[in-house]
Amino acid sequence: MTRLEQIKKVNELLLEDQPQYQEDAKMFPQDEGSQRRLMRSLMNVRWPRILPKELLKAQDEVLSEEREQKGIVHVADLPPVKADPRIKIWQGDITRLDADAIVNAANSQMLGCFVPCHGCIDNAIHSAAGLQLREECALIMRRQGHEEAVGQAKITGGYNLPAKHVIHTVGPIIYDNVTKEDERLLASCYRSCLQLAADQGLESIAFCCISTGEFHFPNERAAGIAVQTVMEFLKDDKRIKTVVFNVFKDLDAEIYTRLLDKRTDKRLD
């Protein structure tokens, strides 16, 4: 079966499962890129419920092949920063990292992004992991019985990701000026993720730039909080062996590099 045939098989099963989108699906051209976009769109809008085995098998075949094609990035091979050999910076797609856990900047519903092919990290992680991730998140939320609080963390499997786990945290949303409470809550996100990872026996964790995208936390300020919180945690708790600051934008790469270089300079003074 060709890759296009595999994708079309997944779409056929998704449309059997969600017949309300059959007319919309006809608008997508038959080329591979368009059909893959349809597949991601149908995955994104699917509400959590029982997952048919045939659908899961077909989905996993496509996603696992894509994981290998994109290339897995081994966190053990990334160069450390001088400020602390346990800290690393990597610019790229977080869904390629084989950390014990990658961190997802979730929303309070904690079910992933339902906007088809949206550019947020939440959408990217759920789309690469597969429909099982949303189902596990839904189970956690049903048991919890209320929305996820800002600054806390929950852990799930990684499914089709190279990472073994995903740690989900809800960062503060900035509507106007950043407050001290916003800063406290963002620091709590990083601390909660690290504490949860350590308590679960995980040794490596990769952070996205929590709250800086759709939640509008200023990049420089957010990075400062991230670096300070992580370094304070690592000073007191030795269980985490590797922390990766995963950045996507050149701006964030420059900020994290500069902030950690300053930490190196202070240590050498």
Secondary structure as a PSIPRED ss2 file (coil, helix, strand):
# PSIPRED VFORMAT (PSIPRED V4.0)

   1 M C   1.000  0.000  0.000
   2 T C   1.000  0.000  0.000
   3 R H   0.000  1.000  0.000
   4 L H   0.000  1.000  0.000
   5 E H   0.000  1.000  0.000
   6 Q H   0.000  1.000  0.000
   7 I H   0.000  1.000  0.000
   8 K H   0.000  1.000  0.000
   9 K H   0.000  1.000  0.000
  10 V H   0.000  1.000  0.000
  11 N H   0.000  1.000  0.000
  12 E H   0.000  1.000  0.000
  13 L H   0.000  1.000  0.000
  14 L H   0.000  1.000  0.000
  15 L H   0.000  1.000  0.000
  16 E H   0.000  1.000  0.000
  17 D H   0.000  1.000  0.000
  18 Q C   1.000  0.000  0.000
  19 P H   0.000  1.000  0.000
  20 Q H   0.000  1.000  0.000
  21 Y H   0.000  1.000  0.000
  22 Q H   0.000  1.000  0.000
  23 E H   0.000  1.000  0.000
  24 D H   0.000  1.000  0.000
  25 A H   0.000  1.000  0.000
  26 K C   1.000  0.000  0.000
  27 M C   1.000  0.000  0.000
  28 F C   1.000  0.000  0.000
  29 P C   1.000  0.000  0.000
  30 Q C   1.000  0.000  0.000
  31 D C   1.000  0.000  0.000
  32 E H   0.000  1.000  0.000
  33 G H   0.000  1.000  0.000
  34 S H   0.000  1.000  0.000
  35 Q H   0.000  1.000  0.000
  36 R H   0.000  1.000  0.000
  37 R H   0.000  1.000  0.000
  38 L H   0.000  1.000  0.000
  39 M H   0.000  1.000  0.000
  40 R H   0.000  1.000  0.000
  41 S H   0.000  1.000  0.000
  42 L H   0.000  1.000  0.000
  43 M H   0.000  1.000  0.000
  44 N H   0.000  1.000  0.000
  45 V H   0.000  1.000  0.000
  46 R C   1.000  0.000  0.000
  47 W C   1.000  0.000  0.000
  48 P C   1.000  0.000  0.000
  49 R C   1.000  0.000  0.000
  50 I C   1.000  0.000  0.000
  51 L C   1.000  0.000  0.000
  52 P C   1.000  0.000  0.000
  53 K H   0.000  1.000  0.000
  54 E H   0.000  1.000  0.000
  55 L H   0.000  1.000  0.000
  56 L H   0.000  1.000  0.000
  57 K H   0.000  1.000  0.000
  58 A H   0.000  1.000  0.000
  59 Q H   0.000  1.000  0.000
  60 D H   0.000  1.000  0.000
  61 E H   0.000  1.000  0.000
  62 V H   0.000  1.000  0.000
  63 L H   0.000  1.000  0.000
  64 S H   0.000  1.000  0.000
  65 E H   0.000  1.000  0.000
  66 E H   0.000  1.000  0.000
  67 R H   0.000  1.000  0.000
  68 E H   0.000  1.000  0.000
  69 Q H   0.000  1.000  0.000
  70 K H   0.000  1.000  0.000
  71 G C   1.000  0.000  0.000
  72 I C   1.000  0.000  0.000
  73 V E   0.000  0.000  1.000
  74 H C   1.000  0.000  0.000
  75 V H   0.000  1.000  0.000
  76 A H   0.000  1.000  0.000
  77 D H   0.000  1.000  0.000
  78 L C   1.000  0.000  0.000
  79 P C   1.000  0.000  0.000
  80 P E   0.000  0.000  1.000
  81 V E   0.000  0.000  1.000
  82 K C   1.000  0.000  0.000
  83 A C   1.000  0.000  0.000
  84 D E   0.000  0.000  1.000
  85 P E   0.000  0.000  1.000
  86 R E   0.000  0.000  1.000
  87 I E   0.000  0.000  1.000
  88 K E   0.000  0.000  1.000
  89 I E   0.000  0.000  1.000
  90 W E   0.000  0.000  1.000
  91 Q E   0.000  0.000  1.000
  92 G C   1.000  0.000  0.000
  93 D C   1.000  0.000  0.000
  94 I H   0.000  1.000  0.000
  95 T H   0.000  1.000  0.000
  96 R H   0.000  1.000  0.000
  97 L E   0.000  0.000  1.000
  98 D C   1.000  0.000  0.000
  99 A C   1.000  0.000  0.000
 100 D C   1.000  0.000  0.000
 101 A E   0.000  0.000  1.000
 102 I E   0.000  0.000  1.000
 103 V E   0.000  0.000  1.000
 104 N E   0.000  0.000  1.000
 105 A E   0.000  0.000  1.000
 106 A E   0.000  0.000  1.000
 107 N C   1.000  0.000  0.000
 108 S C   1.000  0.000  0.000
 109 Q C   1.000  0.000  0.000
 110 M C   1.000  0.000  0.000
 111 L C   1.000  0.000  0.000
 112 G C   1.000  0.000  0.000
 113 C C   1.000  0.000  0.000
 114 F C   1.000  0.000  0.000
 115 V C   1.000  0.000  0.000
 116 P C   1.000  0.000  0.000
 117 C C   1.000  0.000  0.000
 118 H C   1.000  0.000  0.000
 119 G C   1.000  0.000  0.000
 120 C C   1.000  0.000  0.000
 121 I H   0.000  1.000  0.000
 122 D H   0.000  1.000  0.000
 123 N H   0.000  1.000  0.000
 124 A H   0.000  1.000  0.000
 125 I H   0.000  1.000  0.000
 126 H H   0.000  1.000  0.000
 127 S H   0.000  1.000  0.000
 128 A H   0.000  1.000  0.000
 129 A H   0.000  1.000  0.000
 130 G C   1.000  0.000  0.000
 131 L H   0.000  1.000  0.000
 132 Q H   0.000  1.000  0.000
 133 L H   0.000  1.000  0.000
 134 R H   0.000  1.000  0.000
 135 E H   0.000  1.000  0.000
 136 E H   0.000  1.000  0.000
 137 C H   0.000  1.000  0.000
 138 A H   0.000  1.000  0.000
 139 L H   0.000  1.000  0.000
 140 I H   0.000  1.000  0.000
 141 M H   0.000  1.000  0.000
 142 R H   0.000  1.000  0.000
 143 R H   0.000  1.000  0.000
 144 Q H   0.000  1.000  0.000
 145 G C   1.000  0.000  0.000
 146 H C   1.000  0.000  0.000
 147 E C   1.000  0.000  0.000
 148 E C   1.000  0.000  0.000
 149 A C   1.000  0.000  0.000
 150 V C   1.000  0.000  0.000
 151 G C   1.000  0.000  0.000
 152 Q C   1.000  0.000  0.000
 153 A E   0.000  0.000  1.000
 154 K E   0.000  0.000  1.000
 155 I E   0.000  0.000  1.000
 156 T E   0.000  0.000  1.000
 157 G E   0.000  0.000  1.000
 158 G C   1.000  0.000  0.000
 159 Y C   1.000  0.000  0.000
 160 N C   1.000  0.000  0.000
 161 L C   1.000  0.000  0.000
 162 P C   1.000  0.000  0.000
 163 A C   1.000  0.000  0.000
 164 K C   1.000  0.000  0.000
 165 H E   0.000  0.000  1.000
 166 V E   0.000  0.000  1.000
 167 I E   0.000  0.000  1.000
 168 H E   0.000  0.000  1.000
 169 T E   0.000  0.000  1.000
 170 V E   0.000  0.000  1.000
 171 G C   1.000  0.000  0.000
 172 P C   1.000  0.000  0.000
 173 I C   1.000  0.000  0.000
 174 I C   1.000  0.000  0.000
 175 Y C   1.000  0.000  0.000
 176 D C   1.000  0.000  0.000
 177 N C   1.000  0.000  0.000
 178 V C   1.000  0.000  0.000
 179 T C   1.000  0.000  0.000
 180 K H   0.000  1.000  0.000
 181 E H   0.000  1.000  0.000
 182 D H   0.000  1.000  0.000
 183 E H   0.000  1.000  0.000
 184 R H   0.000  1.000  0.000
 185 L H   0.000  1.000  0.000
 186 L H   0.000  1.000  0.000
 187 A H   0.000  1.000  0.000
 188 S H   0.000  1.000  0.000
 189 C H   0.000  1.000  0.000
 190 Y H   0.000  1.000  0.000
 191 R H   0.000  1.000  0.000
 192 S H   0.000  1.000  0.000
 193 C H   0.000  1.000  0.000
 194 L H   0.000  1.000  0.000
 195 Q H   0.000  1.000  0.000
 196 L H   0.000  1.000  0.000
 197 A H   0.000  1.000  0.000
 198 A H   0.000  1.000  0.000
 199 D H   0.000  1.000  0.000
 200 Q C   1.000  0.000  0.000
 201 G C   1.000  0.000  0.000
 202 L C   1.000  0.000  0.000
 203 E C   1.000  0.000  0.000
 204 S E   0.000  0.000  1.000
 205 I E   0.000  0.000  1.000
 206 A E   0.000  0.000  1.000
 207 F E   0.000  0.000  1.000
 208 C C   1.000  0.000  0.000
 209 C C   1.000  0.000  0.000
 210 I C   1.000  0.000  0.000
 211 S C   1.000  0.000  0.000
 212 T C   1.000  0.000  0.000
 213 G C   1.000  0.000  0.000
 214 E C   1.000  0.000  0.000
 215 F C   1.000  0.000  0.000
 216 H C   1.000  0.000  0.000
 217 F C   1.000  0.000  0.000
 218 P C   1.000  0.000  0.000
 219 N H   0.000  1.000  0.000
 220 E H   0.000  1.000  0.000
 221 R H   0.000  1.000  0.000
 222 A H   0.000  1.000  0.000
 223 A H   0.000  1.000  0.000
 224 G H   0.000  1.000  0.000
 225 I H   0.000  1.000  0.000
 226 A H   0.000  1.000  0.000
 227 V H   0.000  1.000  0.000
 228 Q H   0.000  1.000  0.000
 229 T H   0.000  1.000  0.000
 230 V H   0.000  1.000  0.000
 231 M H   0.000  1.000  0.000
 232 E H   0.000  1.000  0.000
 233 F H   0.000  1.000  0.000
 234 L H   0.000  1.000  0.000
 235 K H   0.000  1.000  0.000
 236 D H   0.000  1.000  0.000
 237 D C   1.000  0.000  0.000
 238 K C   1.000  0.000  0.000
 239 R C   1.000  0.000  0.000
 240 I C   1.000  0.000  0.000
 241 K C   1.000  0.000  0.000
 242 T E   0.000  0.000  1.000
 243 V E   0.000  0.000  1.000
 244 V E   0.000  0.000  1.000
 245 F E   0.000  0.000  1.000
 246 N E   0.000  0.000  1.000
 247 V E   0.000  0.000  1.000
 248 F C   1.000  0.000  0.000
 249 K C   1.000  0.000  0.000
 250 D H   0.000  1.000  0.000
 251 L H   0.000  1.000  0.000
 252 D H   0.000  1.000  0.000
 253 A H   0.000  1.000  0.000
 254 E H   0.000  1.000  0.000
 255 I H   0.000  1.000  0.000
 256 Y H   0.000  1.000  0.000
 257 T H   0.000  1.000  0.000
 258 R H   0.000  1.000  0.000
 259 L H   0.000  1.000  0.000
 260 L H   0.000  1.000  0.000
 261 D H   0.000  1.000  0.000
 262 K H   0.000  1.000  0.000
 263 R H   0.000  1.000  0.000
 264 T H   0.000  1.000  0.000
 265 D H   0.000  1.000  0.000
 266 K H   0.000  1.000  0.000
 267 R H   0.000  1.000  0.000
 268 L H   0.000  1.000  0.000
 269 D C   1.000  0.000  0.000
